[in-house]
């Protein structure tokens, strides 16, 4: 995933915005990233990736890019949304 790719697809928040928010605001918990334009408060899909970025920013964090490509990310989200719809219909 590139810096300008959307991480929170519900609110169109880029990876760059989230990483800059983490760098500047230094949230104490990953859940505080929701203060970055509502990231993670829509469908919930991006929460696991917001957690990863938060973890990477910690002093003992892993510096690897653990996010999927933009295309894979979109496909995985579509599957997630489809599964949620199916669960509601059952």
Beta strands, then each sheet from edge to edge (+ up, - down):
strand 1: 6-8
strand 2: 13-14
sheet 1: 1+ 2-
end
